[in-house]
Amino acid sequence: MSDNAEQKYILAIDLGTSGPKVALASTNGKIIGSEFEKTEVILLTNGGAEQNPDDWWRGIKAATKRLLEKNLVPIDDIVAVNCTTQWSGTVAVDGDGNPLMNAVIWMDSRGARYIKEVTRGPINIQGYGIGKLITWLRLTGGAPGQAGKDSIAHILLIKNEFPGIYENTNKFLEPKDYLNLKLTGIYAASYDSITLHWCTDNRDISKIVYNDRLLRMAGIAREKLPDLRPAAGILGPIKKEIAVELGLTEDVRVVMGTPDVQSAAVGSGAVKDYDGHLYIGTSSWLTCHVPFKKVDLAHSMASLPSAIPGRYFVANEQESAGACLNFIRDNIFFHPDELGVELKTPDVYKTFDEIAAKVPAGSHKLIFTPWLFGERTPVEDHSVRSGFYNMSLRTTREHLIRSVYEGVAFNSRWLLQYVEKFIKRPMGTITMVGGGANSNIWCQIHADVLNRTIRQVKEPIRTNLRGAVFLASLALGYLKIDEIPERVPISDTFQPNPENREIYDDLFREFVKIYRRNKKFFARLNKIN
């Protein structure tokens, strides 16, 4: 559909860990304008990570108000709202839909001890009882992660450590499904958002249902979980009072929507089977759609329900990517202490790019490991931690900066080798999206480290929003799946530099050895009692 007087528009909401982005876009995917509102992450000393759901909603309202006040499109032509959000988070709400506590988000590992109790059996393989493991793999296509960061672990944490809240909880909702409740008053989860509860039978991709045996294994009451619907469907009309509050008409429909991993898979344009995309945001993932149901338990990967009807995608996630740049910005270079005499650079990431581009590939063999908050794939280990390795008297902060870029790319390569084994073919070209894809030098470093062609999407930070818009257009009948790739503009293409092959191959081998030789050391230092 072309832009014309009959064009309709979607209000897309992307709730990331750092806060919500809200955008207006035409039904063919052209983003007209957007706004962002920052929200706080609460990190606890015992592995906890929380956010206040009320902050999410306040941020969405504030960003939406600023966006609509720009009068970019006629309000009457906004036909739908669709949300995409951080995944593997848990909001416990009462019968009126009010949160009973902070949301336990995807970074939280406090439920590890309880998920290990649930997964163990008389005879175990990698911490899983054989009978239970077979059941999970057969029905769901995967199994609960041992690190305690899946939604099922969050619920078990609440059940065991906050029993009063568990008892008073009407429904446990993913962040996306909580926002949909606010918008419509309907308790529901999509086939894809519910997956990390590991309580659904995913064998029939077109009709996913809760399974009584899985619910008993998890120890979760069915009545505390929402009913299920397809992601590319209409949930219902927006509540009248919410329409007034946001400045929308009462005719607006709310699309069921999908979490961020799945929306990125759509918004990147990599919707054909085996077309890969690499997302570099606060966290990171490398994934593609696949035509089969499969699991790689050893490397925490599985083919799980996609937002696209009838499709699976390879699910994986790295804990810290762009968060590593935030860390050196806030905790090293511009930390507010007695030494913090330097003023913050207005666009510090652009400055980081310029500095990194001046340093030779390999950063004089300085290696950074990006495991600031543990890791999920290709190893699931909540105790592993970050560091700079092989520093010398000639190491400068220029080397530190480039080594962070390279360390994240090494982790991407570590994951790539297992994704390619999973799909039994190499990824010749990888589409790079997320805020990290704004960096030309980071795209080139990934091309060199991965030894793969990198396609840089235009406005890559809007990939999730674009995916939400495409999904809404699918639900409303404005768009077909095979039309999506042509609607995703590409800014540039980066080819691997053969001159950097040897240094990056050598450093990558050492990068993997750093983990393997030190994982027991990390476990001893960072054991959660």
RAMO-V632928 format. One record per run of one state. SS is the DSSP state (H for helix, E for strand, C for the rest). FROM is the first residue (numbers start at 1). LEN is the number of residues. If there is no record, write none. Layout:
SS;FROM;LEN / SS;FROM;LEN
//
This chain:
C;1;8 / E;9;8 / C;17;2 / E;19;8 / C;27;4 / E;31;8 / C;39;3 / E;42;2 / C;44;5 / E;49;3 / C;52;1 / H;53;16 / C;69;6 / H;75;3 / E;78;8 / C;86;4 / E;90;4 / C;94;5 / E;99;1 / C;100;3 / E;103;2 / C;105;7 / H;112;8 / C;120;4 / E;124;2 / C;126;2 / E;128;2 / H;130;11 / C;141;10 / H;151;11 / C;162;1 / H;163;6 / C;169;2 / E;171;3 / C;174;1 / H;175;10 / C;185;3 / E;188;3 / C;191;4 / H;195;3 / C;198;2 / E;200;2 / C;202;7 / E;209;2 / C;211;1 / H;212;7 / C;219;3 / H;222;3 / E;225;1 / C;226;1 / E;227;3 / C;230;4 / E;234;4 / C;238;2 / H;240;7 / C;247;6 / E;253;7 / H;260;8 / C;268;5 / E;273;1 / C;274;2 / E;276;5 / C;281;3 / E;284;4 / C;288;1 / E;289;2 / C;291;4 / E;295;2 / H;297;3 / C;300;1 / E;301;5 / C;306;6 / E;312;4 / C;316;2 / E;318;1 / C;319;3 / H;322;12 / C;334;14 / H;348;11 / C;359;4 / H;363;3 / C;366;1 / E;367;3 / C;370;5 / E;375;1 / C;376;5 / E;381;1 / C;382;5 / E;387;3 / C;390;7 / H;397;27 / C;424;5 / E;429;5 / C;434;1 / H;435;4 / C;439;1 / H;440;11 / C;451;2 / E;453;5 / C;458;2 / H;460;17 / C;477;4 / H;481;3 / C;484;1 / H;485;3 / C;488;2 / E;490;5 / C;495;3 / H;498;28 / C;526;4
//
